[in-house]
Amino acid sequence: MRLRRTAVALLLAVTATLGAGPARAADAPPARFPTGTVTGPDGRTALTDAQGRRLQLRGFNLDKYAEATEADVKSIAAQGFTLIRVAVSWNRLEPERGRLDPAELHRLHQLLGWADRYGVLALVDLHQDVYGPQFGGGDRGIPRWATRDDGLPFTPDPDDWFAGYFQPAVQAAFRHLYDDPDLRAWQADFYTRLARELRGHRSLLGYDLFNEPFGPVDGDPTDPAVLAAAASALEQGRLADMYRRLIAAVRRADARAWLFVEPTVLVGQGVPTRLPGFTDPRPGAPRLGYAPHFYDTAVESGADWDPSGGFVERYTAAITDYPAAQRLPVLVGEWGPPDSRRPGNTQLVRRQVAAMDGFAEGWTMWYWCRGTGGYCALDPAGRPAPGDEPAFGPYPAAVAGSAATTTGDATGRTVRWRADGTGHATELVLPPAAFPHGARVAVTPAGARTEVDQPTGDRAGGVRIRLPHARPGTPVTVTLTAR
């Protein structure tokens, strides 16, 4: 077995020399920028790179509060992650209609510039919680000048922020956003101008078009049947129309970006989405994806996770039919419990990572920050928070084959896939958090050409494996054992 730097380490080393300003559109994107998709016999659609390898994108959400630093992006890359989901606010970016705020644009360009520098991809999340600042959401979400509440009442519940969605004023605001021609036009124009502004960054993966969409609920919101009917009507009608407008709006400025649609949050309760399929007007193959969130409602409300409740199984069943039918790659935009240290929640993290291996082409955990709870994925010293360790495990970032799975525990992991017969290299990431003293690597079948770059305390390592003589379908097994 030869020791040399793998593509993972080379990518970090090369991109570290680049500047942090906006990249030129002609600059090469990060090595793992997805250029297409492939659909397997199981109906799952994978993201692929220029070599046809199936990609796994993993990373974290950041910057909801405009707090991200260069050190955050650098440390995400150093742990071997390849993706950040960047929350942006229409209100912050366009506080006055028709004028993008220069300071906020500079901050966003700077953040994407850091992603350019450290070789990670960035998914821009058009974020809202309970519509916008008109309803107590700080300065995030939809601006006041695009808020029409018909003078209806709004009484926030300090113990249940989500209940704000059912307040009459918020319901009215969503109706106007979906229905009023001028609001629809202003929103589309904002997306076009933002896409035109950001399209030069080689790190820009694309856009999550609307965070956690919500809409009118006619009836008792505590009745699950009422909620399910409202979500279905929204997804088949007003929300589908919004997504068509926003896809067209981004495409007026950017034909390269990937565009992801979200279902309503009811998918977390096992309610399948009723979204229709969408058409991508870009030249060539479509670049559309599906970006659900993976939250257990009871855990979000403060409970420790109960594995007997069937949440992971219900969610997995609800999440798979739509992307299979529409041939969309799945990227889970948010997941993770508010306190991973509790015994049930620790088990939930492990189960979610394993489940997403089976149905998602990538994920971004909520949330990259240091703390002692409150979703922070890091402890105060910057190590993985207790219970979140499975999110920092090794994974196959680019596979020359199919059916990749990762199993194991903290002391060892096994990665399996079936070779595609191309002889292209498969690349596995070895995060330093999982292998602080390096890893022993064993590969079958015999004859595999293996290169290992051991992780260090502040840099991810990797394994590159070529199977020059393997026939398509050849089983491949890589055993990683912590030293």
VEXTOR-411162 format. One record per residue (C-alpha): z, y, x. Coordinates in steps of 0.2 Angstrom, whole numbers. Layout:
N
Z / Y / X;
...
//
This chain:
483
0 / 0 / 0;
-5 / 17 / 8;
5 / 32 / 5;
-4 / 48 / 2;
-4 / 63 / -9;
-11 / 59 / -27;
-21 / 70 / -38;
-4 / 76 / -46;
3 / 83 / -30;
-14 / 89 / -24;
-16 / 99 / -41;
1 / 108 / -38;
-3 / 111 / -20;
-20 / 119 / -23;
-16 / 129 / -38;
0 / 136 / -30;
-11 / 147 / -19;
-19 / 155 / -34;
-14 / 172 / -41;
-5 / 175 / -57;
-17 / 187 / -65;
-30 / 182 / -78;
-42 / 169 / -72;
-61 / 172 / -72;
-69 / 162 / -86;
-80 / 153 / -72;
-65 / 146 / -63;
-62 / 128 / -65;
-49 / 123 / -78;
-35 / 112 / -73;
-40 / 94 / -69;
-33 / 87 / -85;
-42 / 99 / -97;
-49 / 88 / -111;
-67 / 89 / -113;
-70 / 77 / -127;
-63 / 63 / -137;
-65 / 44 / -139;
-60 / 34 / -154;
-54 / 16 / -151;
-55 / 1 / -163;
-38 / 4 / -169;
-44 / 21 / -176;
-34 / 31 / -164;
-43 / 46 / -156;
-39 / 50 / -138;
-42 / 66 / -128;
-53 / 62 / -113;
-57 / 71 / -97;
-74 / 74 / -89;
-73 / 56 / -82;
-70 / 48 / -99;
-51 / 44 / -95;
-39 / 45 / -109;
-26 / 59 / -107;
-8 / 60 / -111;
-2 / 78 / -111;
17 / 81 / -111;
28 / 97 / -109;
39 / 109 / -118;
39 / 124 / -130;
44 / 140 / -122;
44 / 159 / -125;
49 / 160 / -143;
61 / 174 / -138;
49 / 182 / -124;
62 / 175 / -112;
50 / 163 / -101;
49 / 167 / -82;
38 / 161 / -68;
52 / 149 / -63;
52 / 141 / -80;
33 / 137 / -78;
35 / 132 / -60;
49 / 120 / -64;
40 / 112 / -79;
25 / 108 / -67;
37 / 102 / -54;
44 / 89 / -66;
26 / 82 / -68;
23 / 90 / -86;
6 / 96 / -89;
7 / 107 / -105;
17 / 121 / -112;
17 / 127 / -130;
18 / 146 / -130;
25 / 154 / -146;
17 / 171 / -150;
20 / 183 / -164;
7 / 192 / -174;
20 / 206 / -177;
24 / 208 / -158;
5 / 208 / -153;
-1 / 219 / -167;
14 / 230 / -173;
1 / 242 / -180;
-14 / 236 / -189;
-30 / 237 / -178;
-20 / 240 / -161;
-15 / 226 / -150;
1 / 231 / -140;
-3 / 233 / -122;
14 / 228 / -116;
15 / 212 / -126;
-3 / 207 / -121;
2 / 210 / -102;
17 / 199 / -105;
6 / 185 / -112;
-7 / 187 / -99;
7 / 185 / -86;
13 / 170 / -94;
-4 / 162 / -95;
-7 / 167 / -77;
8 / 157 / -71;
1 / 142 / -80;
-15 / 146 / -71;
-6 / 146 / -55;
4 / 130 / -57;
-10 / 120 / -65;
-2 / 117 / -82;
-11 / 119 / -99;
-5 / 131 / -112;
-6 / 129 / -131;
-4 / 146 / -140;
6 / 144 / -155;
4 / 157 / -169;
22 / 156 / -174;
31 / 161 / -190;
48 / 157 / -197;
52 / 162 / -215;
36 / 173 / -214;
41 / 187 / -203;
53 / 201 / -199;
53 / 208 / -217;
65 / 193 / -221;
77 / 193 / -206;
66 / 184 / -193;
69 / 197 / -180;
52 / 203 / -173;
43 / 187 / -175;
30 / 181 / -187;
19 / 191 / -199;
20 / 210 / -197;
28 / 221 / -211;
12 / 230 / -214;
5 / 213 / -219;
20 / 208 / -230;
19 / 211 / -249;
34 / 205 / -258;
31 / 213 / -275;
48 / 221 / -274;
56 / 204 / -277;
74 / 200 / -271;
78 / 192 / -255;
95 / 186 / -251;
97 / 176 / -234;
108 / 161 / -232;
117 / 162 / -215;
121 / 144 / -216;
103 / 138 / -221;
89 / 149 / -214;
76 / 137 / -221;
82 / 141 / -238;
74 / 158 / -236;
57 / 150 / -239;
62 / 148 / -258;
67 / 166 / -260;
56 / 175 / -273;
51 / 188 / -261;
45 / 176 / -247;
36 / 166 / -260;
26 / 181 / -265;
22 / 186 / -247;
14 / 169 / -244;
4 / 170 / -260;
-3 / 187 / -255;
-7 / 181 / -237;
-17 / 167 / -244;
-25 / 176 / -258;
-28 / 194 / -254;
-45 / 198 / -247;
-39 / 212 / -236;
-24 / 202 / -229;
-36 / 187 / -226;
-48 / 198 / -216;
-35 / 207 / -206;
-27 / 190 / -201;
-45 / 183 / -196;
-49 / 199 / -186;
-32 / 197 / -176;
-36 / 179 / -172;
-54 / 184 / -166;
-47 / 199 / -155;
-33 / 188 / -148;
-45 / 174 / -143;
-57 / 186 / -135;
-42 / 193 / -125;
-36 / 176 / -119;
-52 / 166 / -116;
-53 / 170 / -98;
-38 / 159 / -93;
-43 / 142 / -86;
-26 / 136 / -92;
-29 / 140 / -110;
-30 / 123 / -119;
-32 / 132 / -136;
-22 / 137 / -152;
-10 / 129 / -164;
-17 / 140 / -179;
-1 / 142 / -190;
16 / 136 / -186;
25 / 126 / -200;
14 / 132 / -215;
23 / 135 / -231;
18 / 142 / -248;
22 / 144 / -266;
34 / 131 / -275;
33 / 132 / -293;
49 / 123 / -300;
65 / 117 / -293;
64 / 116 / -273;
78 / 103 / -273;
67 / 91 / -282;
57 / 80 / -269;
43 / 77 / -282;
41 / 96 / -285;
41 / 99 / -266;
28 / 85 / -263;
17 / 92 / -277;
18 / 110 / -270;
14 / 104 / -252;
-1 / 94 / -258;
-8 / 108 / -268;
-6 / 120 / -254;
-14 / 109 / -241;
-29 / 105 / -252;
-31 / 123 / -257;
-24 / 139 / -250;
-20 / 132 / -233;
-36 / 123 / -231;
-45 / 139 / -234;
-34 / 148 / -222;
-38 / 135 / -208;
-57 / 137 / -212;
-56 / 156 / -209;
-45 / 154 / -194;
-56 / 141 / -186;
-71 / 153 / -189;
-62 / 168 / -182;
-57 / 160 / -166;
-75 / 153 / -163;
-82 / 170 / -165;
-74 / 173 / -147;
-71 / 156 / -139;
-81 / 140 / -140;
-71 / 131 / -127;
-53 / 131 / -134;
-46 / 117 / -144;
-40 / 121 / -162;
-25 / 112 / -170;
-20 / 112 / -188;
-3 / 108 / -194;
3 / 100 / -210;
18 / 106 / -220;
35 / 101 / -213;
37 / 88 / -227;
28 / 76 / -216;
45 / 74 / -208;
51 / 67 / -224;
38 / 54 / -224;
26 / 63 / -235;
8 / 61 / -229;
-3 / 76 / -228;
-16 / 80 / -240;
-26 / 92 / -229;
-45 / 89 / -230;
-57 / 87 / -215;
-63 / 103 / -206;
-79 / 107 / -197;
-80 / 115 / -180;
-94 / 127 / -178;
-94 / 127 / -159;
-110 / 120 / -151;
-108 / 102 / -146;
-94 / 90 / -151;
-79 / 97 / -161;
-63 / 102 / -152;
-51 / 100 / -167;
-34 / 91 / -167;
-19 / 88 / -178;
-2 / 95 / -173;
12 / 89 / -184;
31 / 92 / -180;
43 / 77 / -178;
60 / 82 / -186;
73 / 73 / -195;
79 / 84 / -209;
97 / 77 / -209;
98 / 79 / -190;
92 / 97 / -192;
106 / 100 / -204;
119 / 95 / -191;
121 / 76 / -194;
120 / 63 / -180;
105 / 52 / -182;
107 / 36 / -192;
95 / 23 / -186;
97 / 13 / -202;
89 / 27 / -212;
71 / 22 / -207;
66 / 40 / -202;
55 / 35 / -187;
46 / 21 / -197;
43 / 32 / -212;
37 / 46 / -201;
25 / 35 / -191;
18 / 28 / -207;
15 / 45 / -214;
7 / 53 / -199;
-6 / 40 / -194;
-19 / 40 / -209;
-25 / 58 / -208;
-30 / 59 / -190;
-37 / 41 / -190;
-48 / 46 / -205;
-54 / 63 / -198;
-55 / 56 / -179;
-43 / 69 / -173;
-31 / 68 / -158;
-13 / 70 / -162;
-2 / 82 / -152;
16 / 83 / -158;
20 / 102 / -157;
38 / 101 / -159;
52 / 87 / -159;
69 / 84 / -152;
87 / 85 / -159;
98 / 101 / -158;
111 / 91 / -149;
105 / 76 / -139;
122 / 72 / -132;
128 / 64 / -149;
126 / 45 / -148;
114 / 44 / -163;
103 / 58 / -157;
102 / 50 / -139;
95 / 35 / -147;
83 / 46 / -158;
76 / 54 / -142;
72 / 37 / -135;
65 / 31 / -151;
54 / 46 / -153;
47 / 45 / -136;
42 / 27 / -139;
35 / 30 / -156;
24 / 45 / -149;
17 / 33 / -136;
10 / 24 / -150;
2 / 38 / -161;
1 / 54 / -151;
-10 / 60 / -136;
3 / 72 / -131;
19 / 82 / -136;
29 / 97 / -132;
47 / 95 / -134;
58 / 109 / -142;
65 / 118 / -131;
64 / 122 / -112;
80 / 131 / -109;
97 / 128 / -100;
113 / 126 / -110;
125 / 114 / -118;
117 / 111 / -134;
106 / 120 / -146;
90 / 111 / -142;
91 / 115 / -124;
82 / 101 / -114;
91 / 106 / -98;
110 / 106 / -94;
117 / 122 / -86;
112 / 116 / -68;
94 / 113 / -73;
95 / 94 / -75;
89 / 84 / -90;
102 / 87 / -104;
112 / 71 / -107;
102 / 61 / -120;
86 / 69 / -116;
82 / 58 / -101;
68 / 48 / -109;
58 / 64 / -111;
58 / 65 / -92;
52 / 48 / -89;
36 / 42 / -80;
20 / 42 / -90;
1 / 38 / -88;
-7 / 56 / -87;
-25 / 50 / -86;
-30 / 32 / -90;
-46 / 23 / -85;
-44 / 11 / -100;
-35 / 10 / -116;
-20 / 4 / -125;
-8 / 12 / -113;
11 / 9 / -116;
27 / 13 / -106;
43 / 2 / -108;
59 / 1 / -99;
75 / 10 / -95;
83 / 22 / -83;
82 / 10 / -68;
64 / 4 / -71;
48 / 6 / -81;
33 / -4 / -84;
16 / 4 / -89;
2 / -7 / -96;
-16 / -4 / -101;
-33 / -12 / -102;
-45 / -7 / -89;
-62 / 0 / -95;
-72 / -7 / -80;
-77 / 10 / -74;
-67 / 10 / -58;
-61 / 27 / -61;
-43 / 31 / -55;
-28 / 30 / -67;
-15 / 42 / -63;
4 / 40 / -67;
17 / 54 / -65;
33 / 51 / -56;
45 / 65 / -62;
59 / 68 / -49;
72 / 68 / -63;
68 / 49 / -66;
66 / 44 / -48;
77 / 56 / -38;
76 / 44 / -23;
58 / 38 / -25;
51 / 22 / -34;
45 / 5 / -29;
28 / 1 / -36;
20 / -15 / -40;
3 / -17 / -48;
-7 / -32 / -55;
-20 / -38 / -54;
-22 / -42 / -36;
-35 / -31 / -28;
-30 / -15 / -36;
-31 / 0 / -24;
-15 / 9 / -25;
-10 / 26 / -18;
8 / 32 / -20;
15 / 50 / -18;
34 / 49 / -19;
43 / 62 / -29;
55 / 74 / -20;
69 / 84 / -26;
58 / 98 / -32;
41 / 91 / -34;
34 / 77 / -45;
25 / 62 / -37;
12 / 50 / -44;
3 / 34 / -42;
-16 / 33 / -42;
-24 / 16 / -46;
-42 / 10 / -44;
-48 / -6 / -50;
-66 / -7 / -43;
-70 / -25 / -48;
-60 / -26 / -64;
-70 / -31 / -80;
-68 / -21 / -96;
-52 / -27 / -105;
-43 / -33 / -89;
-24 / -31 / -92;
-16 / -20 / -79;
3 / -19 / -76;
12 / -7 / -65;
31 / -9 / -63;
41 / 6 / -57;
58 / 3 / -50;
70 / 17 / -45;
76 / 16 / -27;
//
